[in-house]
Amino acid sequence: MSNLKLELVESEAKIVLEALMDMEDKMSQICDTSGDEDEIAEIGNDLIELRLLINPLKDKAKSLYGDGVLNFSKDLL
């Protein structure tokens, strides 16, 4: 099994986390609303894999950059 090591500065980590969290939300909504058991099973399995990736990534990013790394607001300060 090969490993991919990726170094991200805070702004890059925010972009990756925002995209992954958006994907997680969309996949979760499909699982919650779909009437197709095959679709739920397939998306559900992918959702598990995504969460296995995203949860440690969020923890690591927060420990390096603080809680603000998970603030994706587009509002002007």
C-alpha positions as CSV (number, residue, x, y, z in Angstrom):
1,M,0.0,0.0,0.0
2,S,1.3,3.4,-1.0
3,N,1.0,6.6,1.1
4,L,0.5,10.1,-0.1
5,K,1.9,12.8,2.1
6,L,0.6,16.3,1.5
7,E,1.7,19.5,3.2
8,L,-0.8,22.3,3.3
9,V,-0.6,25.9,4.6
10,E,-3.6,27.2,6.4
11,S,-5.4,28.6,3.4
12,E,-5.0,25.4,1.5
13,A,-6.2,23.3,4.4
14,K,-9.3,25.5,4.6
15,I,-10.0,24.9,0.9
16,V,-9.6,21.1,1.2
17,L,-11.6,20.9,4.4
18,E,-14.4,23.0,3.0
19,A,-14.7,20.9,-0.1
20,L,-14.7,17.6,1.9
21,M,-17.2,18.9,4.5
22,D,-19.5,20.0,1.6
23,M,-19.2,16.6,0.1
24,E,-19.9,15.0,3.4
25,D,-23.1,17.1,3.8
26,K,-24.3,16.2,0.3
27,M,-23.7,12.5,0.7
28,S,-25.4,12.5,4.1
29,Q,-28.4,14.3,2.6
30,I,-28.6,11.6,-0.1
31,C,-28.5,8.8,2.5
32,D,-31.2,10.6,4.5
33,T,-33.6,11.2,1.6
34,S,-33.1,8.6,-1.0
35,G,-35.6,5.8,-1.5
36,D,-33.1,3.6,-3.4
37,E,-31.5,1.1,-1.0
38,D,-28.6,0.4,-3.4
39,E,-27.9,4.1,-3.7
40,I,-28.0,4.5,0.1
41,A,-25.6,1.5,0.6
42,E,-23.2,2.8,-2.0
43,I,-23.2,6.4,-0.9
44,G,-23.2,5.3,2.7
45,N,-20.0,3.2,2.2
46,D,-18.3,6.2,0.6
47,L,-19.5,8.4,3.4
48,I,-17.9,6.2,5.9
49,E,-14.6,6.4,4.0
50,L,-14.9,10.1,3.7
51,R,-15.4,10.5,7.5
52,L,-12.4,8.3,8.2
53,L,-10.4,10.8,6.1
54,I,-12.0,14.1,7.2
55,N,-12.2,13.6,11.0
56,P,-8.4,13.2,11.6
57,L,-7.7,15.9,9.0
58,K,-10.0,18.3,10.9
59,D,-8.3,17.5,14.2
60,K,-4.8,17.9,12.8
61,A,-5.7,21.2,11.1
62,K,-7.3,22.6,14.3
63,S,-4.3,21.7,16.3
64,L,-2.0,23.4,13.8
65,Y,-4.1,26.4,12.8
66,G,-6.8,26.8,15.5
67,D,-10.6,26.5,15.2
68,G,-10.7,29.3,12.6
69,V,-9.5,26.8,10.0
70,L,-13.0,25.4,10.0
71,N,-14.7,28.8,9.5
72,F,-15.7,29.0,5.9
73,S,-17.8,32.2,6.1
74,K,-17.6,34.4,3.0
75,D,-18.9,37.4,5.0
76,L,-16.6,40.4,5.1
77,L,-15.2,41.3,8.4
